[in-house]
Amino acid sequence: MEPQPRYVWMAELLRRPILSGELAPGDRLPSRSRLARAYDVSEQVSRHALRLLVDEGLVEARPGAGYFVRTPPDVHRFPRTDRFSGAGVGPLHTAEYDVATEKAAGSLARRLVLQEGAAVFRTRSVGTAEGEPVAVHTAWEPTSLTKGTLRSPLDAPEAGVLDRLAGVGVSVDRVVEEVGVRPLRAPEAASLRLPPGRPMLVVERTHYSQGRPVETSDLVGSVDQCRLVYRLGLTRPRWRRP
C-alpha cells in the first residue's frame, strides 16, 4: 500500500474537530504558516490540506481574512411520492414562474417520444427559501394534449399536472424518476446565483398515461442543500408451511 500523502493526513487531523463540533461554524483556523509549523510540514502541504477541506464544504476561504469553519447550509427536503406533491418543491416559495411554447429536440423529444420539432409547453419556476433561490423546476408537455382546452399551463397555471390532464381525459397511471448529478447550466446558474459547471442534483421525472409519456420535468438543486424524501411501502411475501 502506498503511503498516504501528507496533506491528506493533515486534512484528517483538521477534519476531526470540525465534525465533532469542537470547532464551531465561524471559528477561524490557524494560518497556513502556523499549521505548517505546528505539524512540521511545508506550507505547501498545509495549503493543500486546507484546500481539500474547502472542496469538501467543511471550510471556507475568506480573501484577506483566512480560513473558517463553514456554516452548514439549510437542507431542503422534497417529497417525491405524494400524489399531490407536484414539482416536489412543497416547502419552498415559487418565484420567476413562466410558461412558454417551444419545440422539442434532442433528449427532450426522446423523453416525450415526440418527433423533432414537435410543440411543447415549457413551464419554469424557481423555488426560494427566505428569499434565496434553492431549486429550479422545468416541465414540458406536448401542446397537443391541452392546447385550446383551458387546461393548458397557459390557461390554468395554478393547477397541478395531474388535475389539468385529468380535465382533458388523460389519466396519469405511472411516474418514473431518474436521479443523478450533472454540471449546472448557464440559464439555471443565473436563477440560482451560482457559477455554471457546479455539480447539481437533478431529478428527471416523467408522467405516463397508458405507456405514453405525457409530461416530463427536471428538478435541479444544489447537492449540499437538497434532499429527496421517498416513502417506500414494504410488501412481505406470505409465509408458506413447508
N, C-alpha and C positions, 0 to 999 in steps of 0.2 A: 504493500500500500504506500502510495506517495505521501510524503509529509504534507501536513496542512499548511497552506500559505499563512504567513504571519499576520496579514491583515484580517484574514478570516478568524483566526484565533483571537485577535484583539477585538473584533466586532462582537464575538460571542461574549466576551467579558463585559463589554459595554451594554449588550442587549439584555443581559440577565436582570440588572437593577431596574431597567425600564419596564420589562414585562412583569416584574414582581411588584412594581409600584413604589419601590424605594426611591426612584427618580420620578417625580410627578410631571404631568404635562406643563410645559412652560419653563421647567428647570433648564438652566444653561449647563452645557457640558464644557469640560476644560478645553482649552485651545489645542490645536494640533501639536504645537511645540511642547506644551505641558504634558499632553498624553504621551508623546514620544519619549520624554524624559522619564515619566512615571513607569512606562512599560519597557523601557530600554530598547526602543525600536527607532527606526528612522522616521523623519517627519512624513516621508512619502507613504510609509506603512500606515501611519495614523490617518493620513488624508484618505487613503483607500478604504480604511475601516469605517470612517465617518460617512463616506460616500455610499458604502454598502447599506448602512442604516438609513440613509436618506432614501435610497432606492426601495427599501423595504417599507417605507412610510412611517418609521418609528421616530425619525429625527428630521428636523427641517433646518436648512441653512438660511440665515438672515444676513444679507450682504452688509459688511461693516460691523456686525454685532457678534457673529459666531454661530454655534450650533446649539439647538434647543430641542428638548423632547417635544414631539409633535402632539398636539391635542387631537384625540381621535375624532374623526368626522361623525356626524349624526348618521345613523343607519336607518334606511327606509325599507320597510318590508312590503312587498307587493303580493297580495293573494292571487293565486293563479288558478284555483279550482272552483271558486264560487261562480255560479251561473250568472250572477249579476255584477261581477267584478269588472266587466267591460275591458278597458285597456289595462287594467291592473294597476292603475295609479290612484287607487281609492283615497289614501290618506293625504294626497297632495292636492294643491290648488291648480287649476288649469289656467294656463296663460298662452298667449300667442296662438289661439285657435284659428285655423283657417281651412277652407275647403276649396279645392281647385280640380279641374279636369286635365288629365294628361294622357299620354299614350304609353301603353305597356311595352316594355322592351327588355331583352336580355333575361336576367334571372327573375324579374318580376313577371314577365309573360309566362315563364315556365312554372312559377309558383301558382299562378292562377289558371294555368293550362289555356292560355289565350294566344291568338295569333299576334305576331309582331305588329305593333301599331294600333291594337285594339284600345278603345277609350276606357279609362277607369276614373273613378272619383278618388282623389287623394285627400285624406283628412290628416291634419298635422296639429299636434298640440305639445306644449311644454308643461311638465309637472314641476311646481315650485313648492318649497317649504321655507317659511319665514322669509319670503321674498327672494330666495335663491333658487336658481334652476337646478333640478336634480335629474330629470329624465326627459327624453324626447320620445314621443309616441307618434308613429306614422302608419296609417292604414290605407289600403287600397281595395276597391271592389269594382267589378265590371259595371259600367253605366247602364248596360242592357238590363240589369235586374230591377232598378228602381227609377230610372230617368222618366220624368213626366208623371210620376205616381204620387207625388207629395210625400214619399217615404225615402227620398234620397238624402244623403248627408247635407246637401244644399238646402233642402226643404225642412228637414227635421234634425238639425244638428244636436239637439239635446237628447234625442232618443238613442238607446243602445243598439248595437248592430243586430242583436237577436230580435228585438222588438220591431225594428224597422223592416227587416227581411220577412219576419212573420206576417207583417201587414200586407205583403205582396204575395203571400202564399209560399214563401221559401222557408222551410223548417230546417234549422241547423241541428244536425244529429251527431256531429263529431268535431272535436277540436284537437289539433295536433300542435305541439310546441317543440321547437328545437332551440336549445340554449348553447351559446358559445361566446367567444371573445374575439373581437376584431378591432383594428385601429379606428379611432374617431375620425369621421369625415368632416370636411370643411363646413358644410351647411349646419351639421349638428354641433360642431365646435362653437360656431357663432352663438347659437342659442344657449349652450351650456357654459359659455365663457371659459372654455378650456382650450389648450393648444391642440391642433389636429395631430393625429398619429398616436394619441394616448390610448392604451388598451381599455376597451369598454366592454361591459356586459351587454349582450344582445340576445333578446328573446324573439324568435320568429314564430308567430302564432297564426295558424290558418284554420278558418272555419269551413266545414264541409256540409253539403246537403246531398244525400244520396250519392256519395262518392265524388261529387263535384265541388271543387274549391270555390267558395262564394265571397270570401274576404280574407285578406292576409295582412299582417301588420308586423312592425318592428318596434320593440321597446328597447331603447338604448339608454343605459345609465352607467355611472361611474362604478367600477368594480369594488371600490372601497366604501361606497355609500349605499349600494343597492343589494338587497337580499330577496330571493324568491321563496315564497312560502307555499308548499304543496300539502294538501290534506289527502292522504292515501288510505283508502279502505283496505282492510285485511280480510281476505277470503280464505278460510281454513278448510282443507279437504275433510270430508266426513270420515270418521274412523270406522273401519270395517273389521268385523270379527274374523280372525283367520280361520 
